[in-house]
């Protein structure tokens, strides 16, 4: 059962990781990765345009975010190309037809240990930042902003550059 799986419990915030013998980087915050700002696509971008943008900008993936700020999912170059070539999507279809809508979110304040647990099952995590916004009538609400996308390669690069051997 997932409720008896410590990694699942840590990943989903039900358990703090207090186990011993963790690597030196385990408790460092995600914000130390110095991620670059992500390329964000709106849901109406076509598959063709998404492929062109990703190739032109040198990205393999990008979050798809509605103008309201709602994170809809992640589009990857390989999945888009595979879907179009297999006939499951057309070049003219919006990217929402080929997005991964199951993804993990992590905050800048979370640990690299939590990120490591997420990346054992997922190819990436979307780094989000909570921001307070105010309406015209003065009422406030919290909005998640996409701060970056982090992959296992980002974590590995950080660890290898800062190795404390």
C-alpha positions in Angstrom: 0.0 0.0 0.0 1.2 3.5 -0.8 0.4 4.5 2.8 3.2 2.2 4.0 5.6 3.5 1.5 7.8 6.1 3.1 8.9 7.6 -0.3 5.3 8.1 -1.3 4.5 9.6 2.1 7.5 12.0 1.8 6.7 13.0 -1.8 3.1 13.8 -0.8 3.9 15.7 2.3 2.5 13.3 4.9 5.9 12.4 6.4 9.0 14.4 7.1 12.1 12.6 6.1 14.1 12.1 9.2 16.1 9.0 8.2 19.8 8.9 8.8 22.6 8.3 6.3 21.4 10.7 3.7 23.8 12.4 1.3 25.1 15.8 2.1 22.7 17.5 -0.3 19.5 15.9 1.0 18.3 18.8 3.1 19.3 21.6 0.7 16.4 23.6 -0.6 15.3 23.4 -4.3 15.9 27.2 -4.7 19.7 26.5 -4.6 19.5 24.8 -8.0 19.5 28.2 -9.7 16.9 27.2 -12.3 16.4 29.3 -15.3 12.9 30.7 -16.0 10.8 28.2 -18.0 9.4 28.6 -21.4 5.6 28.6 -20.9 3.0 27.7 -23.6 -0.6 28.7 -23.5 -3.2 26.0 -24.2 -4.2 27.3 -27.6 -0.7 26.9 -29.1 -0.8 24.3 -31.9 1.3 21.1 -31.8 3.2 22.4 -34.9 3.9 25.7 -33.2 4.9 24.0 -30.0 7.4 21.8 -31.9 8.8 24.9 -33.7 9.2 26.9 -30.5 10.7 24.1 -28.5 13.3 23.3 -31.2 14.1 27.0 -31.8 14.6 27.8 -28.2 16.4 24.5 -27.4 13.9 23.1 -24.9 12.8 19.6 -24.6 9.7 20.4 -22.6 7.5 23.2 -21.4 4.6 23.7 -18.9 1.2 24.5 -20.4 -0.4 27.2 -18.3 -3.8 28.8 -18.8 -4.0 32.6 -18.8 -5.7 32.3 -15.4 -2.4 30.7 -14.1 -3.8 27.2 -13.8 -1.1 24.7 -14.6 -2.6 22.3 -17.1 0.3 20.0 -17.7 3.6 19.5 -19.5 4.3 19.2 -23.2 7.4 17.4 -24.4 9.0 17.5 -27.8 9.2 13.7 -28.0 5.6 13.1 -26.9 4.3 15.7 -29.3 6.2 14.3 -32.3 5.3 10.7 -31.4 1.6 11.6 -31.1 1.5 13.4 -34.4 3.5 10.7 -36.3 1.2 8.0 -34.8 -1.9 9.8 -36.0 -3.2 10.4 -32.4 -2.9 14.2 -32.9 -2.7 16.6 -35.9 -0.1 19.4 -36.3 -3.1 21.8 -36.1 -4.4 20.4 -32.7 -3.8 22.4 -29.6 -1.0 21.2 -27.3 -3.6 20.3 -24.7 -4.2 17.1 -26.8 -0.7 15.9 -26.2 0.2 17.1 -22.7 1.1 15.1 -19.6 -1.6 16.1 -17.2 -0.2 14.1 -14.3 2.8 15.8 -12.9 4.4 16.6 -9.6 4.8 20.0 -8.2 7.5 21.1 -5.8 8.2 24.4 -4.1 11.4 26.4 -3.8 11.4 25.7 0.0 11.2 21.9 -0.4 14.3 19.8 0.0 16.4 18.2 -2.7 15.7 14.9 -0.9 12.0 15.3 -1.6 12.8 16.2 -5.2 14.9 13.1 -5.5 12.0 11.0 -4.3 9.8 12.6 -6.9 12.3 12.1 -9.7 12.6 8.4 -9.0 9.1 8.0 -10.6 8.7 11.2 -12.7 10.9 12.6 -15.5 10.5 16.1 -14.2 8.8 18.2 -11.5 7.3 21.7 -11.9 8.7 24.1 -9.4 5.9 26.4 -8.2 5.9 29.5 -6.1 2.8 30.7 -4.1 2.1 34.3 -4.6 -0.6 36.5 -3.0 -2.7 38.4 -5.5 -5.4 41.0 -4.9 -8.6 41.6 -6.8 -10.0 45.1 -7.5 -12.3 44.8 -4.4 -9.3 44.2 -2.1 -9.9 40.5 -1.5 -6.8 38.4 -1.8 -6.0 34.8 -3.0 -3.0 32.6 -3.4 -1.9 31.8 -6.9 0.7 29.3 -8.0 3.2 30.6 -10.4 5.5 28.3 -12.4 9.1 29.1 -11.3 10.8 26.4 -13.3 11.0 22.8 -14.4 13.5 20.5 -12.8 14.8 17.2 -14.1 17.1 14.5 -12.7 19.9 16.0 -14.8 19.5 19.3 -13.0 19.8 17.5 -9.7 22.8 15.5 -10.9 24.6 18.6 -12.2 24.1 20.4 -8.9 25.4 17.4 -6.9 28.4 16.8 -9.1 29.4 20.5 -9.2 29.1 20.9 -5.5 30.3 17.4 -4.3 31.5 17.5 -0.8 33.8 14.5 -0.8 
